[in-house]
Amino acid sequence: MVLTDTHTHLYYETDPVKLKELMLRCFQVNVSRLFLPNVDVSSIPLVLGLAASEPNNCFAMMGLHPCSVKEDFEEQLAIIIEASKKNKIYAIGEIGIDLYWDKETLPFQEIAFREQIALAKQLDLPIVIHCRDAFDEVYNILVSEKDKKLKGIFHCFTGTSIQAQQIIDLGLYLGIGGVVTYKNAGLDKVLSSIALEHIVLETDSPYLAPMPFRGKTNESSFIVYIAEKISSIKQVSIEEVAAITTENSRKIFNV
């Protein structure tokens, strides 16, 4: 069995001993594929460093997180674009729109989102989308950018059945994380009618730890609890969940 964490900020742990322990705990529960989203210029060396030190298990992305989009975003984007072209990466992400923390930067966020979608198409890479309190804004841009080259993951999906189908109809996958294990989230009901072929697993560690660790620091090894919850929802074995979602990740990232 191979489990894939399609979205983890594992590189935030800079203590080499603790990082090694995090990786070991992953391997102990068959989590052997980890995809690392970038957030800003300062995280570039962290993402690339971990990918270089664990080349068979950790895979880098490059992107400017919407919460990192400020008035100087074009300067940051220029550095990220250069890093994207000089290094082996597997996606442009995480990118998108976040209106939870800052609504004032929406015009900048929209420009940055479109420019990074264009970069992904130029490099023939998938995008990994961050969306918080901004579904309509993100969806409208995705619809306008839809073509044969648009591909990727709608990270941390927590929306409705209608929204799930809208994303699937665009040819994108739903990234499902710890929220699916929360009692009153309602995501279990949404997923009950969605085929496993449309989803991938993620932790978003160190955030959004699944039950029974909710409120604590998340880590990629906890993806097993997400897989177990989905196996319960879909009434299939955890091995089948792992096999299908890992195969989906291979199709997306081409690795």
C-alpha positions as CSV (number, residue, x, y, z in Angstrom):
1,M,0.0,0.0,0.0
2,V,1.2,3.5,-0.9
3,L,-0.3,6.6,0.5
4,T,0.3,10.0,-1.1
5,D,0.1,13.4,0.7
6,T,-0.5,15.8,-2.1
7,H,-0.2,18.9,0.1
8,T,2.2,19.2,3.0
9,H,4.3,22.0,4.4
10,L,6.7,19.5,6.0
11,Y,9.6,21.8,5.3
12,Y,8.4,24.2,8.0
13,E,10.2,21.9,10.4
14,T,13.8,23.0,10.1
15,D,15.3,20.9,12.9
16,P,17.0,18.1,11.0
17,V,16.4,15.6,13.8
18,K,12.7,16.3,14.1
19,L,12.3,16.4,10.3
20,K,13.9,13.0,10.0
21,E,11.5,11.7,12.7
22,L,8.5,13.1,10.7
23,M,9.7,11.3,7.6
24,L,10.2,8.1,9.5
25,R,6.7,8.2,10.9
26,C,5.5,8.6,7.3
27,F,7.3,5.6,6.1
28,Q,6.0,3.5,9.0
29,V,2.4,4.0,7.8
30,N,3.2,3.7,4.1
31,V,3.1,7.5,3.3
32,S,5.9,7.6,0.8
33,R,4.9,10.3,-1.6
34,L,4.8,13.9,-0.3
35,F,4.2,17.0,-2.4
36,L,5.5,20.3,-1.1
37,P,3.6,23.6,-2.0
38,N,5.6,26.8,-1.9
39,V,4.1,29.9,-0.2
40,D,6.5,32.9,-0.9
41,V,10.1,33.7,-1.8
42,S,11.5,32.9,1.7
43,S,10.2,29.3,1.5
44,I,11.8,28.5,-1.9
45,P,15.1,27.2,-0.4
46,L,13.1,25.2,2.2
47,V,11.0,23.4,-0.4
48,L,13.9,22.8,-2.7
49,G,16.1,21.7,0.1
50,L,13.8,19.0,1.4
51,A,13.0,17.8,-2.1
52,A,16.8,17.5,-2.8
53,S,17.4,15.6,0.5
54,E,14.5,13.2,-0.1
55,P,14.4,12.9,-3.9
56,N,12.5,9.7,-4.0
57,N,9.7,10.8,-1.6
58,C,9.4,14.6,-1.6
59,F,8.4,16.6,-4.7
60,A,8.6,20.4,-5.0
61,M,6.0,22.9,-6.2
62,M,6.6,26.7,-6.8
63,G,4.0,29.3,-6.2
64,L,3.0,32.5,-4.4
65,H,0.3,31.9,-1.8
66,P,-2.6,34.4,-2.0
67,C,-2.0,35.5,1.6
68,S,1.6,36.4,0.5
69,V,0.3,38.6,-2.4
70,K,0.9,42.2,-1.5
71,E,1.7,45.4,-3.5
72,D,5.1,44.0,-4.4
73,F,3.7,40.7,-5.7
74,E,5.2,41.2,-9.2
75,E,8.7,41.3,-7.7
76,Q,8.1,38.1,-5.7
77,L,6.5,36.4,-8.7
78,A,9.5,37.2,-10.9
79,I,11.7,35.3,-8.4
80,I,9.3,32.4,-8.2
81,I,9.0,32.2,-11.9
82,E,12.7,32.1,-12.3
83,A,12.9,29.3,-9.6
84,S,10.2,27.4,-11.5
85,K,12.2,27.4,-14.7
86,K,15.5,26.6,-13.1
87,N,14.5,23.7,-10.8
88,K,12.6,20.4,-11.2
89,I,9.1,21.1,-9.9
90,Y,5.9,19.2,-10.3
91,A,3.2,21.9,-9.9
92,I,2.6,25.6,-9.6
93,G,1.2,26.1,-6.1
94,E,-0.2,26.9,-3.9
95,I,-2.0,29.7,-5.7
96,G,-5.4,31.2,-5.7
97,I,-7.6,33.6,-3.7
98,D,-8.0,34.1,0.1
99,L,-10.6,36.6,1.2
100,Y,-10.7,35.4,4.8
101,W,-7.6,37.3,5.9
102,D,-7.5,40.3,3.5
103,K,-10.2,41.4,1.1
104,E,-8.4,44.6,0.1
105,T,-5.8,42.7,-1.9
106,L,-8.3,41.0,-4.1
107,P,-7.3,42.8,-7.3
108,F,-3.7,41.8,-6.8
109,Q,-4.6,38.3,-5.9
110,E,-6.6,37.9,-9.1
111,I,-3.7,39.1,-11.2
112,A,-1.2,36.9,-9.4
113,F,-3.6,33.9,-9.8
114,R,-4.0,34.4,-13.6
115,E,-0.3,35.0,-14.1
116,Q,0.6,31.7,-12.3
117,I,-2.0,29.8,-14.2
118,A,-0.3,31.1,-17.4
119,L,3.0,29.9,-16.0
120,A,1.7,26.5,-15.3
121,K,0.3,26.2,-18.8
122,Q,3.7,27.4,-20.2
123,L,5.5,24.7,-18.3
124,D,2.8,22.1,-18.8
125,L,2.3,21.7,-15.1
126,P,-0.8,21.3,-12.9
127,I,-1.9,24.0,-10.5
128,V,-2.7,23.5,-6.8
129,I,-5.4,26.0,-5.8
130,H,-5.9,27.7,-2.4
131,C,-9.5,29.0,-2.0
132,R,-10.8,30.4,1.3
133,D,-14.1,32.4,1.4
134,A,-13.6,33.0,-2.3
135,F,-15.2,30.1,-4.2
136,D,-17.1,32.3,-6.8
137,E,-14.0,34.4,-7.4
138,V,-11.8,31.4,-7.9
139,Y,-14.3,29.5,-10.0
140,N,-15.0,32.4,-12.3
141,I,-11.2,32.7,-13.1
142,L,-10.9,28.9,-13.6
143,V,-13.9,28.9,-16.0
144,S,-12.3,31.8,-18.0
145,E,-8.9,30.0,-18.1
146,K,-10.4,26.6,-19.0
147,D,-8.6,24.8,-21.8
148,K,-6.8,21.5,-22.5
149,K,-3.8,22.7,-20.4
150,L,-5.7,23.6,-17.3
151,K,-5.2,20.7,-14.8
152,G,-4.6,20.3,-11.1
153,I,-6.1,20.1,-7.6
154,F,-8.6,22.2,-5.7
155,H,-6.8,22.0,-2.4
156,C,-8.6,21.7,0.9
157,F,-12.0,21.3,-0.6
158,T,-14.8,21.8,2.0
159,G,-17.6,22.9,-0.2
160,T,-21.0,21.7,-1.3
161,S,-22.0,18.9,-3.6
162,I,-22.8,21.4,-6.3
163,Q,-19.4,23.1,-5.9
164,A,-17.7,19.7,-6.0
165,Q,-19.3,18.9,-9.3
166,Q,-18.4,22.3,-10.7
167,I,-14.7,21.6,-9.9
168,I,-14.9,18.1,-11.3
169,D,-16.5,19.4,-14.5
170,L,-13.5,21.6,-15.0
171,G,-11.3,18.5,-15.0
172,L,-9.8,19.2,-11.6
173,Y,-9.4,16.9,-8.6
174,L,-10.6,17.6,-5.1
175,G,-8.0,17.7,-2.4
176,I,-9.5,16.1,0.8
177,G,-7.9,16.6,4.1
178,G,-8.5,16.4,7.9
179,V,-11.8,18.3,7.7
180,V,-13.5,15.2,6.4
181,T,-13.0,13.6,9.8
182,Y,-14.7,16.5,11.7
183,K,-18.1,15.5,13.1
184,N,-20.2,18.5,11.9
185,A,-18.3,19.5,8.8
186,G,-20.7,17.7,6.4
187,L,-17.9,16.8,4.0
188,D,-18.6,13.1,4.5
189,K,-22.1,13.6,3.0
190,V,-20.7,15.4,0.0
191,L,-18.1,12.7,-0.6
192,S,-20.6,9.9,-0.4
193,S,-21.7,10.6,-3.9
194,I,-18.3,11.4,-5.4
195,A,-16.2,8.7,-7.0
196,L,-12.7,8.1,-5.6
197,E,-11.4,8.8,-9.1
198,H,-12.0,12.5,-8.5
199,I,-10.2,13.0,-5.2
200,V,-6.7,13.0,-3.8
201,L,-5.6,12.9,-0.2
202,E,-3.7,15.7,1.7
203,T,-2.9,16.9,5.2
204,D,-1.9,20.5,4.7
205,S,0.4,19.9,7.7
206,P,1.1,21.4,10.1
207,Y,-2.5,22.7,9.8
208,L,-5.9,21.1,10.0
209,A,-5.0,17.9,11.9
210,P,-7.6,15.1,11.5
211,M,-9.5,13.6,14.4
212,P,-8.3,12.4,16.9
213,F,-5.6,15.1,16.8
214,R,-7.8,18.1,15.9
215,G,-6.3,21.3,17.3
216,K,-2.8,19.8,17.5
217,T,0.1,20.0,15.1
218,N,-0.6,18.1,11.9
219,E,1.9,15.9,10.1
220,S,1.9,13.9,6.9
221,S,1.7,10.5,8.7
222,F,-1.7,11.5,9.9
223,I,-3.0,11.0,6.3
224,V,-3.8,7.4,7.3
225,Y,-6.7,8.8,9.4
226,I,-8.1,10.6,6.4
227,A,-7.8,7.5,4.3
228,E,-9.6,5.5,7.0
229,K,-12.4,8.0,7.1
230,I,-12.9,7.9,3.4
231,S,-12.7,4.1,3.3
232,S,-15.6,4.2,5.8
233,I,-17.6,6.7,3.8
234,K,-17.1,4.8,0.5
235,Q,-17.4,1.3,2.2
236,V,-14.2,0.1,0.6
237,S,-10.8,-1.0,2.0
238,I,-8.2,1.5,2.9
239,E,-5.9,-0.3,0.4
240,E,-8.4,0.6,-2.4
241,V,-8.5,4.3,-1.2
242,A,-4.7,4.4,-1.2
243,A,-4.4,2.8,-4.6
244,I,-6.9,5.0,-6.4
245,T,-5.9,8.3,-4.8
246,T,-2.2,7.6,-5.4
247,E,-2.9,6.7,-9.0
248,N,-4.8,10.0,-9.3
249,S,-1.8,11.8,-7.9
250,R,0.4,10.1,-10.5
251,K,-1.8,11.3,-13.3
252,I,-1.8,14.9,-11.9
253,F,1.9,15.3,-11.1
254,N,3.3,12.8,-13.7
255,V,5.5,11.1,-11.2
